Amino acid sequence: MSEQQTFWPVECEAGEPDLLVCMSCLGEVFKRKVPIPDCPACHGVSTYEAFTLDAIRDWGTDQLIEKAVRANAEVEQPVRPAPAPGVELPAE
């Protein structure tokens, strides 16, 4: 049984970098959100920095650039924050 990944939303102003890269492994990137409780690849915690797609293209690996392009193309979905332990959110 696989669990669905949960995320914290990250607010970014228009024109600000909104692709968050894990600085521990430099292998994961998410658009305007960070995974809870940690990076799914390296399990780093609180290690994300925001970049533009152009900046990632300047220094990223081919794999990271591909992930960034996919993340950047995602249609923004509302991200519900994870509930505190023991708290259940109502179904939508």
Biopython code that builds the backbone (N, CA, C, O; Angstrom):
import numpy as np
from Bio.PDB.StructureBuilder import StructureBuilder

atoms = [
    (1, "MET", "N", (0.849, -1.181, 0.000)),
    (1, "MET", "CA", (0.000, 0.000, 0.000)),
    (1, "MET", "C", (0.887, 1.233, 0.000)),
    (1, "MET", "O", (1.749, 1.373, 0.867)),
    (2, "SER", "N", (0.691, 2.118, -0.948)),
    (2, "SER", "CA", (1.501, 3.333, -0.987)),
    (2, "SER", "C", (0.715, 4.496, -0.397)),
    (2, "SER", "O", (-0.488, 4.633, -0.620)),
    (3, "GLU", "N", (1.417, 5.320, 0.351)),
    (3, "GLU", "CA", (0.786, 6.484, 0.944)),
    (3, "GLU", "C", (0.907, 7.660, -0.010)),
    (3, "GLU", "O", (1.890, 7.783, -0.740)),
    (4, "GLN", "N", (-0.101, 8.520, 0.004)),
    (4, "GLN", "CA", (-0.047, 9.721, -0.816)),
    (4, "GLN", "C", (0.854, 10.740, -0.127)),
    (4, "GLN", "O", (0.760, 10.940, 1.084)),
    (5, "GLN", "N", (1.723, 11.379, -0.896)),
    (5, "GLN", "CA", (2.631, 12.394, -0.360)),
    (5, "GLN", "C", (1.830, 13.611, 0.068)),
    (5, "GLN", "O", (0.927, 14.046, -0.645)),
    (6, "THR", "N", (2.157, 14.161, 1.228)),
    (6, "THR", "CA", (1.515, 15.389, 1.683)),
    (6, "THR", "C", (2.513, 16.528, 1.599)),
    (6, "THR", "O", (3.725, 16.315, 1.640)),
    (7, "PHE", "N", (1.988, 17.748, 1.478)),
    (7, "PHE", "CA", (2.829, 18.917, 1.264)),
    (7, "PHE", "C", (2.370, 20.094, 2.108)),
    (7, "PHE", "O", (1.194, 20.212, 2.453)),
    (8, "TRP", "N", (3.326, 20.967, 2.435)),
    (8, "TRP", "CA", (3.022, 22.289, 2.980)),
    (8, "TRP", "C", (3.042, 23.255, 1.814)),
    (8, "TRP", "O", (3.965, 23.206, 1.001)),
    (9, "PRO", "N", (2.051, 24.137, 1.704)),
    (9, "PRO", "CA", (2.086, 25.145, 0.639)),
    (9, "PRO", "C", (3.135, 26.214, 0.952)),
    (9, "PRO", "O", (3.391, 26.526, 2.115)),
    (10, "VAL", "N", (3.731, 26.764, -0.094)),
    (10, "VAL", "CA", (4.699, 27.850, 0.045)),
    (10, "VAL", "C", (4.186, 29.013, -0.793)),
    (10, "VAL", "O", (4.018, 28.890, -2.007)),
    (11, "GLU", "N", (3.938, 30.141, -0.137)),
    (11, "GLU", "CA", (3.440, 31.306, -0.857)),
    (11, "GLU", "C", (4.598, 32.046, -1.517)),
    (11, "GLU", "O", (5.636, 32.279, -0.899)),
    (12, "CYS", "N", (4.403, 32.405, -2.766)),
    (12, "CYS", "CA", (5.393, 33.162, -3.526)),
    (12, "CYS", "C", (4.669, 34.311, -4.206)),
    (12, "CYS", "O", (3.583, 34.131, -4.757)),
    (13, "GLU", "N", (5.265, 35.474, -4.166)),
    (13, "GLU", "CA", (4.702, 36.626, -4.867)),
    (13, "GLU", "C", (4.936, 36.459, -6.367)),
    (13, "GLU", "O", (5.844, 35.741, -6.785)),
    (14, "ALA", "N", (4.124, 37.115, -7.158)),
    (14, "ALA", "CA", (4.291, 37.082, -8.607)),
    (14, "ALA", "C", (5.696, 37.554, -8.968)),
    (14, "ALA", "O", (6.160, 38.582, -8.473)),
    (15, "GLY", "N", (6.358, 36.810, -9.820)),
    (15, "GLY", "CA", (7.696, 37.175, -10.254)),
    (15, "GLY", "C", (8.815, 36.631, -9.372)),
    (15, "GLY", "O", (9.983, 36.682, -9.758)),
    (16, "GLU", "N", (8.474, 36.109, -8.194)),
    (16, "GLU", "CA", (9.485, 35.520, -7.315)),
    (16, "GLU", "C", (9.744, 34.074, -7.737)),
    (16, "GLU", "O", (8.864, 33.429, -8.307)),
    (17, "PRO", "N", (10.951, 33.558, -7.460)),
    (17, "PRO", "CA", (11.213, 32.140, -7.749)),
    (17, "PRO", "C", (10.214, 31.264, -6.994)),
    (17, "PRO", "O", (9.932, 31.508, -5.820)),
    (18, "ASP", "N", (9.680, 30.244, -7.669)),
    (18, "ASP", "CA", (8.676, 29.409, -7.013)),
    (18, "ASP", "C", (8.931, 27.913, -7.169)),
    (18, "ASP", "O", (8.065, 27.099, -6.848)),
    (19, "LEU", "N", (10.107, 27.549, -7.656)),
    (19, "LEU", "CA", (10.489, 26.142, -7.723)),
    (19, "LEU", "C", (11.434, 25.866, -6.563)),
    (19, "LEU", "O", (12.522, 26.436, -6.494)),
    (20, "LEU", "N", (11.021, 24.993, -5.652)),
    (20, "LEU", "CA", (11.786, 24.726, -4.434)),
    (20, "LEU", "C", (12.603, 23.450, -4.607)),
    (20, "LEU", "O", (12.058, 22.365, -4.809)),
    (21, "VAL", "N", (13.921, 23.605, -4.523)),
    (21, "VAL", "CA", (14.863, 22.512, -4.735)),
    (21, "VAL", "C", (15.408, 22.049, -3.387)),
    (21, "VAL", "O", (15.758, 22.869, -2.539)),
    (22, "CYS", "N", (15.478, 20.734, -3.194)),
    (22, "CYS", "CA", (16.097, 20.185, -1.990)),
    (22, "CYS", "C", (17.601, 20.402, -2.099)),
    (22, "CYS", "O", (18.244, 19.879, -3.009)),
    (23, "MET", "N", (18.155, 21.168, -1.177)),
    (23, "MET", "CA", (19.577, 21.487, -1.222)),
    (23, "MET", "C", (20.438, 20.384, -0.614)),
    (23, "MET", "O", (21.665, 20.444, -0.696)),
    (24, "SER", "N", (19.812, 19.380, -0.005)),
    (24, "SER", "CA", (20.584, 18.250, 0.525)),
    (24, "SER", "C", (20.991, 17.292, -0.586)),
    (24, "SER", "O", (22.134, 16.837, -0.633)),
    (25, "CYS", "N", (20.047, 16.983, -1.486)),
    (25, "CYS", "CA", (20.360, 16.016, -2.546)),
    (25, "CYS", "C", (20.416, 16.641, -3.940)),
    (25, "CYS", "O", (20.938, 16.029, -4.872)),
    (26, "LEU", "N", (19.885, 17.851, -4.086)),
    (26, "LEU", "CA", (19.809, 18.528, -5.387)),
    (26, "LEU", "C", (19.123, 17.655, -6.439)),
    (26, "LEU", "O", (19.428, 17.732, -7.629)),
    (27, "GLY", "N", (18.186, 16.819, -5.968)),
    (27, "GLY", "CA", (17.536, 15.907, -6.886)),
    (27, "GLY", "C", (16.022, 15.997, -6.919)),
    (27, "GLY", "O", (15.381, 15.333, -7.733)),
    (28, "GLU", "N", (15.441, 16.810, -6.044)),
    (28, "GLU", "CA", (13.989, 16.945, -6.011)),
    (28, "GLU", "C", (13.613, 18.411, -6.119)),
    (28, "GLU", "O", (14.293, 19.281, -5.575)),
    (29, "VAL", "N", (12.519, 18.677, -6.828)),
    (29, "VAL", "CA", (12.036, 20.047, -6.997)),
    (29, "VAL", "C", (10.510, 20.025, -6.995)),
    (29, "VAL", "O", (9.886, 19.135, -7.573)),
    (30, "PHE", "N", (9.925, 21.018, -6.336)),
    (30, "PHE", "CA", (8.480, 21.117, -6.208)),
    (30, "PHE", "C", (8.068, 22.563, -6.446)),
    (30, "PHE", "O", (8.803, 23.490, -6.107)),
    (31, "LYS", "N", (6.890, 22.748, -7.030)),
    (31, "LYS", "CA", (6.410, 24.099, -7.305)),
    (31, "LYS", "C", (5.499, 24.573, -6.180)),
    (31, "LYS", "O", (4.427, 24.011, -5.955)),
    (32, "ARG", "N", (5.934, 25.600, -5.486)),
    (32, "ARG", "CA", (5.160, 26.267, -4.434)),
    (32, "ARG", "C", (4.660, 25.330, -3.337)),
    (32, "ARG", "O", (3.602, 25.557, -2.750)),
    (33, "LYS", "N", (5.437, 24.267, -3.064)),
    (33, "LYS", "CA", (5.099, 23.353, -1.980)),
    (33, "LYS", "C", (6.355, 22.581, -1.582)),
    (33, "LYS", "O", (7.286, 22.432, -2.373)),
    (34, "VAL", "N", (6.362, 22.093, -0.343)),
    (34, "VAL", "CA", (7.447, 21.224, 0.118)),
    (34, "VAL", "C", (6.826, 19.994, 0.766)),
    (34, "VAL", "O", (5.794, 20.089, 1.430)),
    (35, "PRO", "N", (7.459, 18.836, 0.573)),
    (35, "PRO", "CA", (6.878, 17.605, 1.102)),
    (35, "PRO", "C", (6.994, 17.512, 2.613)),
    (35, "PRO", "O", (7.928, 18.033, 3.223)),
    (36, "ILE", "N", (6.008, 16.827, 3.202)),
    (36, "ILE", "CA", (5.993, 16.573, 4.639)),
    (36, "ILE", "C", (6.198, 15.076, 4.818)),
    (36, "ILE", "O", (5.557, 14.322, 4.086)),
    (37, "PRO", "N", (7.002, 14.598, 5.690)),
    (37, "PRO", "CA", (7.784, 15.341, 6.669)),
    (37, "PRO", "C", (9.171, 15.717, 6.168)),
    (37, "PRO", "O", (9.863, 16.509, 6.807)),
    (38, "ASP", "N", (9.596, 15.147, 5.007)),
    (38, "ASP", "CA", (10.954, 15.379, 4.539)),
    (38, "ASP", "C", (11.057, 15.108, 3.039)),
    (38, "ASP", "O", (10.077, 14.743, 2.391)),
    (39, "CYS", "N", (12.251, 15.292, 2.506)),
    (39, "CYS", "CA", (12.493, 15.033, 1.085)),
    (39, "CYS", "C", (12.287, 13.539, 0.810)),
    (39, "CYS", "O", (12.852, 12.700, 1.512)),
    (40, "PRO", "N", (11.487, 13.201, -0.201)),
    (40, "PRO", "CA", (11.241, 11.787, -0.478)),
    (40, "PRO", "C", (12.488, 11.051, -0.995)),
    (40, "PRO", "O", (12.540, 9.823, -0.935)),
    (41, "ALA", "N", (13.473, 11.772, -1.490)),
    (41, "ALA", "CA", (14.671, 11.125, -2.024)),
    (41, "ALA", "C", (15.754, 10.926, -0.963)),
    (41, "ALA", "O", (16.317, 9.837, -0.846)),
    (42, "CYS", "N", (16.046, 11.978, -0.188)),
    (42, "CYS", "CA", (17.174, 11.903, 0.755)),
    (42, "CYS", "C", (16.758, 12.044, 2.211)),
    (42, "CYS", "O", (17.578, 11.860, 3.110)),
    (43, "HIS", "N", (15.504, 12.366, 2.448)),
    (43, "HIS", "CA", (14.936, 12.549, 3.794)),
    (43, "HIS", "C", (15.494, 13.781, 4.510)),
    (43, "HIS", "O", (15.426, 13.873, 5.736)),
    (44, "GLY", "N", (16.046, 14.728, 3.743)),
    (44, "GLY", "CA", (16.474, 15.995, 4.323)),
    (44, "GLY", "C", (15.258, 16.792, 4.790)),
    (44, "GLY", "O", (14.187, 16.718, 4.187)),
    (45, "VAL", "N", (15.433, 17.544, 5.857)),
    (45, "VAL", "CA", (14.348, 18.328, 6.437)),
    (45, "VAL", "C", (14.723, 19.805, 6.387)),
    (45, "VAL", "O", (15.844, 20.180, 6.731)),
    (46, "SER", "N", (13.776, 20.640, 5.956)),
    (46, "SER", "CA", (13.976, 22.099, 5.929)),
    (46, "SER", "C", (15.207, 22.491, 5.122)),
    (46, "SER", "O", (15.990, 23.343, 5.542)),
    (47, "THR", "N", (15.370, 21.874, 3.976)),
    (47, "THR", "CA", (16.557, 22.139, 3.174)),
    (47, "THR", "C", (16.226, 22.679, 1.790)),
    (47, "THR", "O", (16.986, 22.463, 0.846)),
    (48, "TYR", "N", (15.113, 23.371, 1.657)),
    (48, "TYR", "CA", (14.668, 23.824, 0.339)),
    (48, "TYR", "C", (14.998, 25.290, 0.099)),
    (48, "TYR", "O", (14.895, 26.124, 0.999)),
    (49, "GLU", "N", (15.400, 25.588, -1.143)),
    (49, "GLU", "CA", (15.603, 26.971, -1.572)),
    (49, "GLU", "C", (14.858, 27.174, -2.876)),
    (49, "GLU", "O", (14.741, 26.259, -3.691)),
    (50, "ALA", "N", (14.354, 28.388, -3.062)),
    (50, "ALA", "CA", (13.554, 28.712, -4.248)),
    (50, "ALA", "C", (14.448, 29.202, -5.386)),
    (50, "ALA", "O", (15.380, 29.979, -5.182)),
    (51, "PHE", "N", (14.134, 28.726, -6.587)),
    (51, "PHE", "CA", (14.850, 29.115, -7.798)),
    (51, "PHE", "C", (13.853, 29.296, -8.929)),
    (51, "PHE", "O", (12.739, 28.775, -8.879)),
    (52, "THR", "N", (14.262, 30.036, -9.948)),
    (52, "THR", "CA", (13.479, 30.107, -11.183)),
    (52, "THR", "C", (13.888, 28.926, -12.064)),
    (52, "THR", "O", (14.929, 28.308, -11.842)),
    (53, "LEU", "N", (13.071, 28.624, -13.049)),
    (53, "LEU", "CA", (13.408, 27.556, -13.992)),
    (53, "LEU", "C", (14.700, 27.892, -14.724)),
    (53, "LEU", "O", (15.535, 27.010, -14.928)),
    (54, "ASP", "N", (14.883, 29.146, -15.122)),
    (54, "ASP", "CA", (16.114, 29.535, -15.810)),
    (54, "ASP", "C", (17.349, 29.308, -14.942)),
    (54, "ASP", "O", (18.381, 28.855, -15.437)),
    (55, "ALA", "N", (17.248, 29.621, -13.658)),
    (55, "ALA", "CA", (18.382, 29.411, -12.755)),
    (55, "ALA", "C", (18.705, 27.923, -12.635)),
    (55, "ALA", "O", (19.875, 27.542, -12.638)),
    (56, "ILE", "N", (17.681, 27.086, -12.531)),
    (56, "ILE", "CA", (17.914, 25.640, -12.436)),
    (56, "ILE", "C", (18.558, 25.128, -13.722)),
    (56, "ILE", "O", (19.418, 24.248, -13.685)),
    (57, "ARG", "N", (18.138, 25.683, -14.857)),
    (57, "ARG", "CA", (18.755, 25.280, -16.137)),
    (57, "ARG", "C", (20.244, 25.642, -16.181)),
    (57, "ARG", "O", (21.021, 24.967, -16.856)),
    (58, "ASP", "N", (20.647, 26.701, -15.468)),
    (58, "ASP", "CA", (22.052, 27.118, -15.455)),
    (58, "ASP", "C", (22.952, 26.130, -14.732)),
    (58, "ASP", "O", (24.089, 25.919, -15.154)),
    (59, "TRP", "N", (22.473, 25.518, -13.651)),
    (59, "TRP", "CA", (23.363, 24.689, -12.835)),
    (59, "TRP", "C", (22.864, 23.275, -12.560)),
    (59, "TRP", "O", (23.625, 22.448, -12.057)),
    (60, "GLY", "N", (21.605, 22.978, -12.879)),
    (60, "GLY", "CA", (21.031, 21.680, -12.515)),
    (60, "GLY", "C", (21.473, 20.551, -13.429)),
    (60, "GLY", "O", (21.916, 20.771, -14.556)),
    (61, "THR", "N", (21.341, 19.336, -12.912)),
    (61, "THR", "CA", (21.579, 18.150, -13.733)),
    (61, "THR", "C", (20.437, 18.012, -14.727)),
    (61, "THR", "O", (19.390, 18.638, -14.568)),
    (62, "ASP", "N", (20.638, 17.193, -15.750)),
    (62, "ASP", "CA", (19.575, 16.965, -16.726)),
    (62, "ASP", "C", (18.318, 16.441, -16.042)),
    (62, "ASP", "O", (17.207, 16.839, -16.393)),
    (63, "GLN", "N", (18.490, 15.540, -15.058)),
    (63, "GLN", "CA", (17.348, 14.968, -14.344)),
    (63, "GLN", "C", (16.615, 16.042, -13.538)),
    (63, "GLN", "O", (15.385, 16.083, -13.547)),
    (64, "LEU", "N", (17.350, 16.908, -12.844)),
    (64, "LEU", "CA", (16.712, 17.970, -12.065)),
    (64, "LEU", "C", (15.996, 18.953, -12.985)),
    (64, "LEU", "O", (14.888, 19.394, -12.678)),
    (65, "ILE", "N", (16.611, 19.297, -14.098)),
    (65, "ILE", "CA", (15.987, 20.219, -15.056)),
    (65, "ILE", "C", (14.689, 19.621, -15.585)),
    (65, "ILE", "O", (13.691, 20.330, -15.717)),
    (66, "GLU", "N", (14.690, 18.331, -15.888)),
    (66, "GLU", "CA", (13.472, 17.669, -16.367)),
    (66, "GLU", "C", (12.378, 17.713, -15.305)),
    (66, "GLU", "O", (11.220, 17.992, -15.616)),
    (67, "LYS", "N", (12.738, 17.438, -14.060)),
    (67, "LYS", "CA", (11.751, 17.512, -12.969)),
    (67, "LYS", "C", (11.235, 18.942, -12.795)),
    (67, "LYS", "O", (10.048, 19.149, -12.540)),
    (68, "ALA", "N", (12.126, 19.927, -12.931)),
    (68, "ALA", "CA", (11.727, 21.325, -12.776)),
    (68, "ALA", "C", (10.770, 21.746, -13.889)),
    (68, "ALA", "O", (9.803, 22.465, -13.638)),
    (69, "VAL", "N", (11.032, 21.307, -15.099)),
    (69, "VAL", "CA", (10.141, 21.627, -16.224)),
    (69, "VAL", "C", (8.759, 21.032, -15.969)),
    (69, "VAL", "O", (7.746, 21.697, -16.184)),
    (70, "ARG", "N", (8.717, 19.767, -15.508)),
    (70, "ARG", "CA", (7.420, 19.141, -15.206)),
    (70, "ARG", "C", (6.715, 19.869, -14.062)),
    (70, "ARG", "O", (5.515, 20.133, -14.138)),
    (71, "ALA", "N", (7.454, 20.191, -13.009)),
    (71, "ALA", "CA", (6.851, 20.887, -11.863)),
    (71, "ALA", "C", (6.331, 22.251, -12.280)),
    (71, "ALA", "O", (5.248, 22.660, -11.860)),
    (72, "ASN", "N", (7.094, 22.958, -13.104)),
    (72, "ASN", "CA", (6.700, 24.292, -13.543)),
    (72, "ASN", "C", (5.439, 24.255, -14.401)),
    (72, "ASN", "O", (4.670, 25.216, -14.424)),
    (73, "ALA", "N", (5.229, 23.145, -15.106)),
    (73, "ALA", "CA", (4.068, 23.015, -15.987)),
    (73, "ALA", "C", (2.811, 22.582, -15.237)),
    (73, "ALA", "O", (1.710, 22.645, -15.785)),
    (74, "GLU", "N", (2.966, 22.141, -13.981)),
    (74, "GLU", "CA", (1.810, 21.689, -13.212)),
    (74, "GLU", "C", (0.792, 22.811, -13.060)),
    (74, "GLU", "O", (1.143, 23.967, -12.826)),
    (75, "VAL", "N", (-0.463, 22.445, -13.198)),
    (75, "VAL", "CA", (-1.536, 23.388, -12.902)),
    (75, "VAL", "C", (-1.621, 23.446, -11.389)),
    (75, "VAL", "O", (-1.689, 22.415, -10.719)),
    (76, "GLU", "N", (-1.617, 24.648, -10.860)),
    (76, "GLU", "CA", (-1.631, 24.776, -9.408)),
    (76, "GLU", "C", (-2.934, 24.267, -8.836)),
    (76, "GLU", "O", (-4.016, 24.732, -9.194)),
    (77, "GLN", "N", (-2.813, 23.308, -7.942)),
    (77, "GLN", "CA", (-3.936, 22.762, -7.203)),
    (77, "GLN", "C", (-3.866, 23.321, -5.794)),
    (77, "GLN", "O", (-2.772, 23.525, -5.269)),
    (78, "PRO", "N", (-4.993, 23.568, -5.178)),
    (78, "PRO", "CA", (-4.934, 23.988, -3.782)),
    (78, "PRO", "C", (-4.273, 22.882, -2.961)),
    (78, "PRO", "O", (-4.608, 21.706, -3.107)),
    (79, "VAL", "N", (-3.346, 23.260, -2.112)),
    (79, "VAL", "CA", (-2.639, 22.299, -1.276)),
    (79, "VAL", "C", (-3.140, 22.456, 0.144)),
    (79, "VAL", "O", (-3.023, 23.526, 0.742)),
    (80, "ARG", "N", (-3.696, 21.388, 0.678)),
    (80, "ARG", "CA", (-4.173, 21.418, 2.055)),
    (80, "ARG", "C", (-3.022, 21.024, 2.964)),
    (80, "ARG", "O", (-2.379, 20.003, 2.722)),
    (81, "PRO", "N", (-2.744, 21.801, 4.005)),
    (81, "PRO", "CA", (-1.685, 21.409, 4.927)),
    (81, "PRO", "C", (-2.075, 20.133, 5.664)),
    (81, "PRO", "O", (-3.256, 19.858, 5.879)),
    (82, "ALA", "N", (-1.075, 19.372, 6.042)),
    (82, "ALA", "CA", (-1.328, 18.136, 6.779)),
    (82, "ALA", "C", (-1.880, 18.476, 8.156)),
    (82, "ALA", "O", (-1.475, 19.471, 8.757)),
    (83, "PRO", "N", (-2.801, 17.659, 8.660)),
    (83, "PRO", "CA", (-3.336, 17.910, 9.998)),
    (83, "PRO", "C", (-2.300, 17.580, 11.061)),
    (83, "PRO", "O", (-1.367, 16.813, 10.826)),
    (84, "ALA", "N", (-2.481, 18.169, 12.222)),
    (84, "ALA", "CA", (-1.618, 17.839, 13.353)),
    (84, "ALA", "C", (-1.876, 16.373, 13.710)),
    (84, "ALA", "O", (-2.964, 15.857, 13.454)),
    (85, "PRO", "N", (-0.890, 15.706, 14.296)),
    (85, "PRO", "CA", (-1.088, 14.304, 14.668)),
    (85, "PRO", "C", (-2.341, 14.148, 15.533)),
    (85, "PRO", "O", (-2.550, 14.890, 16.492)),
    (86, "GLY", "N", (-3.169, 13.164, 15.170)),
    (86, "GLY", "CA", (-4.376, 12.897, 15.935)),
    (86, "GLY", "C", (-5.575, 13.720, 15.521)),
    (86, "GLY", "O", (-6.659, 13.543, 16.077)),
    (87, "VAL", "N", (-5.411, 14.632, 14.544)),
    (87, "VAL", "CA", (-6.506, 15.486, 14.095)),
    (87, "VAL", "C", (-6.914, 15.048, 12.698)),
    (87, "VAL", "O", (-6.061, 14.884, 11.826)),
    (88, "GLU", "N", (-8.186, 14.861, 12.481)),
    (88, "GLU", "CA", (-8.678, 14.491, 11.156)),
    (88, "GLU", "C", (-9.379, 15.685, 10.527)),
    (88, "GLU", "O", (-10.216, 16.331, 11.158)),
    (89, "LEU", "N", (-9.030, 15.972, 9.278)),
    (89, "LEU", "CA", (-9.697, 17.050, 8.541)),
    (89, "LEU", "C", (-10.966, 16.495, 7.913)),
    (89, "LEU", "O", (-10.991, 15.328, 7.522)),
    (90, "PRO", "N", (-12.015, 17.294, 7.805)),
    (90, "PRO", "CA", (-13.245, 16.811, 7.160)),
    (90, "PRO", "C", (-13.018, 16.579, 5.680)),
    (90, "PRO", "O", (-12.211, 17.264, 5.052)),
    (91, "ALA", "N", (-13.722, 15.624, 5.130)),
    (91, "ALA", "CA", (-13.632, 15.333, 3.699)),
    (91, "ALA", "C", (-14.267, 16.469, 2.928)),
    (91, "ALA", "O", (-15.205, 17.113, 3.398)),
    (92, "GLU", "N", (-13.736, 16.710, 1.719)),
    (92, "GLU", "CA", (-14.268, 17.793, 0.894)),
    (92, "GLU", "C", (-15.428, 17.326, 0.084)),
    (92, "GLU", "O", (-16.006, 18.106, -0.673)),
]
sb = StructureBuilder()
sb.init_structure("model")
sb.init_model(0)
sb.init_chain("A")
sb.init_seg("    ")
for serial, (resi, resn, name, xyz) in enumerate(atoms, 1):
    if name == "N":
        sb.init_residue(resn, " ", resi, " ")
    sb.init_atom(name, np.array(xyz, "f"), 0.0, 1.0, " ", f" {name:<3s}", serial, name[0])
structure = sb.get_structure()
